[in-house]
Each structure stands twice: as structure tokens, then as C-alpha cells.
């Protein structure tokens, strides 16, 4: 898992532990492209800051598009009634036109108030007074989106945190079918567990296929596997099926294939130095790959030389351009994928 995502996960856990223990900061700035961790912390504050019986007088939840800095500051400067704290939560704060003016309050926040500024898909300007003042007087959590290749590992770690195990192939299939939204992965996991026998602790590919509505047989995951083996018939069949799917997006497919062949290139370059690489060198060359899948790359470097892998990466850059409408082309995306697959096989 990338350092940033690890930091966001660890920081959110620490924040939530403190919140549950009754230790609150006067201001929280929760932001970033990936809303999962900011939402978790915000919900923990809502669940623990003000008792339910006192919420009518001491809790305000508003949305950035509907409020001004003046109205938020006014709410934050109220004193609690029959409660230890006043809680003010501004959701979708990135839509607040006067957001930066909150720095007037955050530079000297009230001890009995907890102000939560929750931004979705955006971050505060770190050069300005709002961010700097919250860093000094409160707590900041920034959660950036994970990359495609980081998701299977995040799924594996998330399942472990829930006392579950998931097969590497199942995690890869789930990552491909759901994408990079951590919240969606959590929701789909909950749905799947409800449909599995009570007490299930191990998740396999068949569980994902049955309960998330995706087939391993026709997935980018299987396409890369057949390309690694240079199995032309199967690879072209899978590419055709994927390309005809209703939700098919050429840029996402090219991104996955680019990651795959870039790993083949790095691993092939490592092996070309001679001798057997150390486990550490191999792990660096195949960064983001579960060791369960190393055998696929051992096969791939036998079927694609370093030169061929370089040609594949160049080819994928060309098709990324075409898949995004480059050259004014209007070729069907599914046909583009089949064409790309055929060219990768012919290298």
C-alpha cells in the first residue's frame, strides 16, 4: 500500500480511538480525493461527541452550498446546553464560497466547540490561513485516492482488519470490477457477507463472482494472464467479450494493461542483468503484485523480451491516446481493445 494511504489509514484509526475515548480537537479538517477515511472520522465524531438527548440544542449539521462562513462561525461560538460540547459539522465544505473566511474562527477556536470541516473530492489550499491555523489548533486528515494497482492490497488488508481472508485472485477480481472507491468496496463486501453462510471467514473467487456479479472468465485480470501466456485464442475471446460489455471504458482497460506490461519490462530488465534476483529486488520490480501471482510474471518474461515489453508499453501509450478520442477517431472502443490485444500478441 502506498505510504500516503497507509498514513491516512493509521491517522484515521488514531483519531477515531481518541474520539471514542472522549478526546476531541476543537477543529477537524477532513479532506481529499478519497472520502472513505474522512467519512469514517466524521461519523465517529457524530456518534460520540454529543449525547443523543442533547443533540437538538448542541449539534448542527449543514452543507457547504447552503451556508456562509458567518453562519458557521455563529453556530460554533454558541455555548453548550446540558452537554460538554457544541458540535458543528459542515459537509461538502468545498462548495462553500466563503470557506477560507472560517480562518477567523479557526485561528482561535472555542474550547467547548468541535467544528468539523468535511471536504469531498477536494482539499484546502495548504498555503492559506485556514489550513495553517487548523494544523496548529486542530487536526487535519488528507486522504488521496489509491491507484488501481494498490486496490487489491488494500482489500486484503481491509479483510484482515475484519478477521477475514480473501484469495489474491478474488481480491484482484473485486478490484477490477468495483474500481478504486473504497466506500463501494466496503458496501459490496457487506452485501456479499450477508449472502454467505454465517461464520464465513474466507472469501474466494466464486464468492465474488456469485455475489458481486462479475465473471473472472471475462475480466482484464484474465486477459493479462492469457497475454502473459501468449494464448492468442483465449486472449482475443476475452478482449472481445470485455469490449462488448455495457460499462466498458477503453482508458481503464489500457491503464490496467500498461501497468501489467510495465511490470514485465521492469522484471525483464532485472533478469537481464544475470543471476537470480534477490527477493527484495524482485519485489521492487513487481511492486504492487501479490507473490501469489509471481509465477505469471515468470512466464511473461519468457514470452516477452525486454525489447518486446518496451514496444508493448509504447503501443499502449498510443492506444491510450486513441481510446480517449485522439486523432479524431470514432472507432468502437471494443474493436480498439481487440485490435490492441492482437498487436500485443504479435510483438
Secondary structure, DSSP 4 states (H G I P E B T S, - for coil): --HHHHHHHHHHHHHHHHHHTT---SEEEEEBS-HHHHHHHHHHHHHHSS-GGGHHHHEEEEEGGG--HHHHHHHHTSPPSSSS-EEEEEETGGG-TTGGGGHHHHTT--TTEEEEEE-SSB---TTSHHHHHHHHHSEEEE-PPPPHHHHHHHHHHHHHHTT-EE-HHHHHHHHHHH-S-HHHHHHHHHHHHHHSPTT--EE-HHHHHHHHT--GGGSHHHHHHHHHTT-HHHHHHHHHHHHTSTT--HHHHHHHHHHHHHHHHHHHHHHTTSSPPPHHHHHHHTTT--GGGHHHHHHHHHHS-HHHHHHHHHHHHHHHHHHTTGGG----HHHHHHHHHHHHHH-
